[in-house]
Amino acid sequence: MTPGTLADEIRLKLGDASPAERKVARVLLAGYPSAGFETMAVLAERAAVSTPTVLRFINRIGYRGFPDFQAALRTELDERNASPLSLYEATDYGRSHEGVEDLSLLQRGSTLFSAAVAQTLAELPPHDLEHAIALLSDGKRRITLAGGRFTNLFAQYLGLHLMQVRDDVRFLPDRDVERTAQLAAVNRRDVFVLFDYRRYEPDKVSMAELVQEQGGKIILFTDVWLSPAAAHAQVVLPSQVAAPSPYDSLVPTLAIIETVVAGVLTALGEGAHQRMKHGEETARRMGLY
């Protein structure tokens, strides 16, 4: 299983830290991850504390010294920037396997996927899940969904479910003119649902920043290393990505989506039921079902 990020460790220790140490933590989190590569002197200056205070906080989160902390941060960044090719070349995926190992592959997949889903749901911040459901079930809000190279499928999957139970759900268009028009018209009633996983896509960061500036809300589905778009998101829903191949698994992401859909249905209540009935009747009249 993928452990939590250093940012998670820092957040977990905030309650135990002294007021001065919390200043260090906030500087690290505000500029994460780049702030972690500053010198202790620079961090101390930015946090308005002493250099020993920086070191005490680094010790508090479990590191022997600042070089130890930065080495862990570099390892995390290597994982964050990993691609299927780099993962393939770093393991034995390229070796041929005899058919006799098929069973072990099934067992490995079962173990990895089961554990990844369980850990993802166990570590999902309840407040973020509740906030996502509240935003998506608010009939006064307009929902726009956008995914990436692979995750566009998940944006479509979630969006098609939402369309069956509420109004004002749409996908971000592919064509530049249409996309620009939608983004230029963003206002406080807009909620953008973005999917962005490692080898993060620059347009998702720009989009999140623009939506935030114009008063809209961002719900971000991402991995445990967190897309840079998280800095502009009101809701962040991270998932594990462990898989028996060099490709990151999106099985846990689908589990979150299904959980969110269940929550939205509950929040909308009879309104969702009536919307579904009307949709079925419309489809039958059009000969679609």
C-alpha positions as CSV (number, residue, x, y, z in Angstrom):
1,M,0.0,0.0,0.0
2,T,1.1,3.5,-0.7
3,P,1.8,5.4,2.5
4,G,0.6,8.9,3.2
5,T,2.5,11.9,1.9
6,L,4.8,14.1,3.9
7,A,2.1,16.7,3.8
8,D,-0.2,14.2,5.5
9,E,2.4,13.6,8.2
10,I,2.8,17.4,8.7
11,R,-1.0,17.9,9.1
12,L,-1.3,15.0,11.5
13,K,1.4,16.5,13.8
14,L,-0.1,20.0,13.8
15,G,-2.1,19.3,17.0
16,D,1.0,18.2,18.9
17,A,3.2,21.0,17.7
18,S,4.0,24.1,19.7
19,P,2.8,27.5,18.3
20,A,6.2,28.2,16.8
21,E,6.4,24.8,15.2
22,R,2.9,25.2,13.7
23,K,4.3,28.3,11.9
24,V,6.9,26.1,10.3
25,A,4.3,23.5,9.4
26,R,2.1,26.2,7.7
27,V,5.0,27.4,5.6
28,L,5.8,23.9,4.5
29,L,2.2,23.2,3.6
30,A,1.6,26.5,1.9
31,G,4.5,25.9,-0.5
32,Y,4.4,22.1,-0.6
33,P,6.4,20.4,-1.9
34,S,9.0,23.0,-3.1
35,A,9.2,24.7,0.4
36,G,10.7,21.5,1.7
37,F,13.8,22.0,-0.4
38,E,14.6,25.4,1.1
39,T,17.4,25.6,3.6
40,M,16.5,25.6,7.3
41,A,17.6,29.2,7.6
42,V,15.2,30.3,4.8
43,L,12.3,28.3,6.3
44,A,13.0,29.8,9.7
45,E,13.0,33.3,8.2
46,R,9.7,32.7,6.3
47,A,8.1,31.3,9.4
48,A,9.5,34.0,11.7
49,V,11.0,31.4,14.0
50,S,14.5,30.2,14.9
51,T,16.4,27.5,13.0
52,P,16.3,25.1,16.1
53,T,12.5,25.4,15.9
54,V,12.5,24.2,12.3
55,L,14.7,21.3,13.4
56,R,12.5,20.4,16.4
57,F,9.5,20.2,14.1
58,I,11.3,18.0,11.6
59,N,12.2,15.7,14.5
60,R,8.6,15.8,15.7
61,I,7.3,14.3,12.4
62,G,9.8,11.5,12.6
63,Y,13.0,12.5,10.8
64,R,16.5,12.5,12.3
65,G,17.5,15.7,10.6
66,F,16.8,18.1,7.7
67,P,18.7,16.0,5.1
68,D,16.7,13.0,6.1
69,F,13.5,14.9,5.6
70,Q,14.6,16.2,2.2
71,A,15.6,12.7,1.1
72,A,12.2,11.4,1.9
73,L,10.6,14.3,0.0
74,R,12.8,13.5,-3.1
75,T,11.6,9.9,-2.9
76,E,8.0,11.0,-2.8
77,L,8.5,13.3,-5.7
78,D,10.0,10.5,-7.7
79,E,6.9,8.4,-7.0
80,R,4.7,11.4,-7.8
81,N,6.3,11.8,-11.2
82,A,6.4,8.1,-12.1
83,S,5.0,7.0,-15.4
84,P,3.9,3.5,-16.6
85,L,7.2,3.3,-18.6
86,S,9.4,4.2,-15.6
87,L,7.5,1.7,-13.4
88,Y,7.8,-1.0,-16.0
89,E,11.5,-0.5,-16.4
90,A,12.0,-0.4,-12.6
91,T,10.5,-3.8,-12.1
92,D,10.3,-7.3,-13.7
93,Y,7.1,-6.6,-15.7
94,G,9.1,-7.2,-18.9
95,R,10.0,-10.8,-18.1
96,S,7.9,-13.5,-19.5
97,H,5.7,-15.6,-17.2
98,E,4.6,-19.2,-17.6
99,G,0.8,-19.9,-17.6
100,V,1.3,-21.7,-14.3
101,E,1.6,-18.3,-12.7
102,D,-1.9,-17.1,-13.8
103,L,-3.4,-18.1,-10.5
104,S,-0.8,-16.1,-8.5
105,L,-1.7,-13.1,-10.7
106,L,-5.3,-13.5,-9.8
107,Q,-4.4,-13.8,-6.1
108,R,-2.1,-10.8,-6.3
109,G,-4.8,-8.7,-8.1
110,S,-7.4,-9.7,-5.5
111,T,-5.1,-8.7,-2.6
112,L,-4.0,-5.4,-4.1
113,F,-7.4,-4.2,-5.3
114,S,-9.2,-5.2,-2.1
115,A,-6.6,-3.6,0.1
116,A,-6.4,-0.4,-2.1
117,V,-10.2,0.1,-2.0
118,A,-10.4,-0.6,1.8
119,Q,-7.5,1.9,2.5
120,T,-8.9,4.5,0.2
121,L,-12.3,4.5,1.8
122,A,-10.9,4.3,5.3
123,E,-8.6,7.3,4.7
124,L,-11.1,9.4,2.8
125,P,-11.7,12.6,4.8
126,P,-15.4,12.5,5.9
127,H,-15.7,16.3,5.7
128,D,-14.6,16.3,2.1
129,L,-17.0,13.5,1.1
130,E,-19.9,15.3,2.8
131,H,-18.9,18.6,1.1
132,A,-18.7,16.9,-2.3
133,I,-22.2,15.4,-1.8
134,A,-23.6,18.7,-0.6
135,L,-22.2,20.6,-3.7
136,L,-23.3,18.0,-6.2
137,S,-26.9,17.8,-4.8
138,D,-27.4,21.6,-4.6
139,G,-29.9,22.3,-7.3
140,K,-28.8,25.9,-7.5
141,R,-25.4,24.9,-8.7
142,R,-24.2,24.1,-12.2
143,I,-21.9,21.1,-12.5
144,T,-19.1,20.8,-15.1
145,L,-16.9,17.7,-15.3
146,A,-13.5,17.3,-16.9
147,G,-11.0,14.4,-16.9
148,G,-7.6,13.5,-18.3
149,R,-6.1,11.0,-20.7
150,F,-7.7,8.0,-19.0
151,T,-9.8,9.6,-16.3
152,N,-12.1,11.3,-18.8
153,L,-14.0,8.0,-18.7
154,F,-14.6,8.5,-15.0
155,A,-15.7,12.1,-15.5
156,Q,-18.2,10.7,-18.1
157,Y,-19.3,8.0,-15.7
158,L,-20.0,10.3,-12.8
159,G,-21.6,12.9,-15.0
160,L,-24.0,10.5,-16.7
161,H,-25.2,9.3,-13.3
162,L,-25.7,12.9,-12.1
163,M,-27.7,13.8,-15.2
164,Q,-30.2,11.1,-14.3
165,V,-31.0,12.6,-10.9
166,R,-30.5,16.4,-11.3
167,D,-30.4,19.3,-13.8
168,D,-27.6,21.5,-15.0
169,V,-24.8,18.8,-15.5
170,R,-22.5,19.1,-18.4
171,F,-19.0,18.1,-19.6
172,L,-16.2,20.5,-20.5
173,P,-16.1,20.6,-24.3
174,D,-13.1,19.5,-26.3
175,R,-13.2,22.4,-28.8
176,D,-11.2,25.4,-27.8
177,V,-13.9,28.0,-28.6
178,E,-16.6,26.2,-26.6
179,R,-14.2,25.4,-23.7
180,T,-13.1,29.0,-23.5
181,A,-16.7,30.2,-23.5
182,Q,-17.6,27.9,-20.7
183,L,-14.6,28.9,-18.6
184,A,-15.1,32.6,-19.2
185,A,-18.7,32.3,-18.0
186,V,-17.8,30.7,-14.6
187,N,-19.4,32.3,-11.6
188,R,-20.2,31.5,-7.9
189,R,-22.9,29.0,-8.8
190,D,-20.4,26.7,-10.7
191,V,-18.9,23.5,-9.4
192,F,-16.1,21.9,-11.5
193,V,-15.4,18.2,-10.9
194,L,-11.8,17.5,-12.0
195,F,-9.9,14.2,-12.3
196,D,-6.1,14.5,-12.2
197,Y,-3.7,11.8,-11.4
198,R,0.1,11.6,-11.5
199,R,1.9,12.9,-14.5
200,Y,-0.6,15.7,-13.7
201,E,-1.9,17.7,-16.6
202,P,-1.1,21.5,-16.5
203,D,-4.5,22.5,-17.8
204,K,-6.2,21.1,-14.7
205,V,-4.1,23.5,-12.5
206,S,-4.9,26.5,-14.7
207,M,-8.6,25.5,-14.8
208,A,-8.8,25.1,-11.0
209,E,-7.1,28.4,-10.5
210,L,-9.4,30.2,-12.9
211,V,-12.5,28.7,-11.4
212,Q,-11.5,29.6,-7.9
213,E,-10.7,33.2,-9.0
214,Q,-14.2,33.6,-10.5
215,G,-15.9,32.3,-7.4
216,G,-16.6,28.7,-8.4
217,K,-15.9,25.5,-6.4
218,I,-13.6,22.7,-7.3
219,I,-14.1,19.0,-6.4
220,L,-10.8,17.2,-7.2
221,F,-10.4,13.4,-7.6
222,T,-6.7,12.6,-7.5
223,D,-4.1,10.2,-6.1
224,V,-2.4,10.2,-2.7
225,W,0.4,12.4,-4.0
226,L,-2.2,15.1,-4.8
227,S,-2.4,17.0,-8.1
228,P,-1.1,20.5,-7.9
229,A,-4.7,21.5,-8.6
230,A,-5.4,20.6,-5.0
231,A,-4.1,24.0,-3.9
232,H,-7.2,25.5,-5.5
233,A,-9.8,22.9,-4.6
234,Q,-12.4,23.1,-1.9
235,V,-12.8,19.3,-1.9
236,V,-10.0,16.8,-2.4
237,L,-10.8,13.0,-2.8
238,P,-7.6,11.1,-3.0
239,S,-7.3,7.4,-3.8
240,Q,-4.7,4.6,-3.7
241,V,-3.3,3.4,-7.1
242,A,-1.7,0.1,-6.3
243,A,-2.0,-2.4,-9.2
244,P,-0.5,-5.7,-10.4
245,S,0.8,-3.8,-13.5
246,P,2.8,-0.6,-14.1
247,Y,-0.4,1.3,-14.7
248,D,-2.0,3.0,-11.8
249,S,-5.2,1.4,-10.7
250,L,-8.4,3.5,-10.9
251,V,-10.5,0.8,-9.1
252,P,-10.4,2.7,-5.8
253,T,-11.4,5.9,-7.7
254,L,-14.5,4.1,-9.0
255,A,-15.3,3.1,-5.4
256,I,-15.3,6.7,-4.4
257,I,-17.5,7.7,-7.4
258,E,-20.0,5.0,-6.5
259,T,-20.0,6.3,-2.9
260,V,-20.5,9.9,-4.0
261,V,-23.4,8.8,-6.2
262,A,-25.1,7.0,-3.4
263,G,-24.7,10.1,-1.2
264,V,-26.2,12.4,-3.8
265,L,-29.2,10.1,-4.3
266,T,-29.8,10.1,-0.5
267,A,-29.4,13.9,-0.3
268,L,-31.8,14.5,-3.3
269,G,-34.4,12.0,-1.9
270,E,-37.7,11.9,-3.7
271,G,-36.6,14.6,-6.1
272,A,-34.1,12.2,-7.6
273,H,-36.7,9.5,-7.8
274,Q,-39.1,11.7,-9.7
275,R,-36.3,12.8,-12.0
276,M,-35.4,9.2,-12.8
277,K,-39.0,8.3,-13.5
278,H,-39.4,11.2,-15.8
279,G,-36.2,10.3,-17.6
280,E,-37.4,6.7,-18.1
281,E,-40.7,7.9,-19.5
282,T,-39.0,10.3,-21.9
283,A,-36.6,7.6,-23.1
284,R,-39.5,5.2,-23.7
285,R,-41.4,7.8,-25.7
286,M,-38.3,8.4,-27.9
287,G,-37.8,4.7,-28.4
288,L,-34.4,4.9,-26.7
289,Y,-35.0,2.1,-24.2
